[in-house]
Amino acid sequence: MPRPWYAAQLKPNAGAIAERNLRRQGFELFVPQEQCAVRGASAFRTVRRPLFPGYVFVRAGADMAVPSAALRAVNGTQGVVRLVSFGASPAPLPPGFVEALIERYDAGGRMAPPQMLREGDRVRMASAPFVDMIGSIEKVSAERRVWILLDLLGTKVRLSASSDDLALVS
């Protein structure tokens, strides 16, 4: 039977401390991150931010004798507030949820873009200089280039972008 994943709430600005201490105790961790462009004083820069700020996914390591007893140690770990619980016991995440997230990441820790971008979809630009602008997909080419129509100052402007630089808007 696969070991379940749990969500642990972190103390503010203590993510690195919590990760280090949990790994040292033998827990498996997953901290999904996304790349986004941030406007600095003079230019845009790309930074990695947590997909779920303030939380980390944790499960008992394969070598832990009693995984349920080991999970109690998470609440006492420096940098961790508590495991997300409903009632007295920690609430496991739905089976396959974390595994599905892990499959979306490549070896470099970058989240893969959605596989299905179609003409007419609304997307948000995630890279400079058009960061956070919303447009619609006009055309998707075979080499993963996407032609987008952006509304700039009342005029439709056509530009090309990599599918890695786009996020679907619901």
Protein Blocks (a to p, Z undefined) as FASTA:
>chain_A
ZZddddddddehilmmmmmmmmmnopacdddddddddddfkbccdddddfbghiacdddd
fklmblmlmmmmmmmpghiabdcdehjbdcdddehklmmmmmmpcfkopacddfbdcehi
acddfbdfkghiacddfbdcfkopacddddeehiacdddddfklpccdZZ
